[in-house]
Amino acid sequence: MRGLAFLGFPLHPAGKPGQERAEHLARIEIPMLFVQGTHDALAERTLLEQVLARLGARATVHWIPAANHSFHAPARTGRKDPVVRQELLAALAAWMGALS
C-alpha cells in the first residue's frame, strides 16, 4: 500500500498562523503520516489538529515533544537530537509497517 509521510509539515509561515497551505490535503486519498514537533513555529498544534480532524482516518500524527520544525529540542528539555531523530524514525517505520 502507498502512503505519504510529512516530516514537519509547514502549515503556515512563522508568526502567521493559517491553514491555507493544507487545502490540497483534502484531495489526497492515501494514508498520511504527519510527524511534528510540539514547538514547530511553522505548524501551530491547534491549527494542525483541526486540519487532521477534517482529514479523518487518512491522517495520523506523531508529536515529538519539545521539538521545533527542524526536530531540535532545547538542551533544557534533556532531549538530545539523536534521541529525537530516533523517535521520528521509529514512528515512521511503525507507520510504514502498519501500511503493508
Buried (B, 14 or more C-beta within 10 A) or exposed (E): EEBEBBBBBBBBEEEEBEBEBBEEBEEEEEBBBBBBBEBBBBBBBEBBBEBBEEBEEBBBBBBBEBBBBEBBBEEEEEBEEEEBBEBBEEBBEEBBEEEE
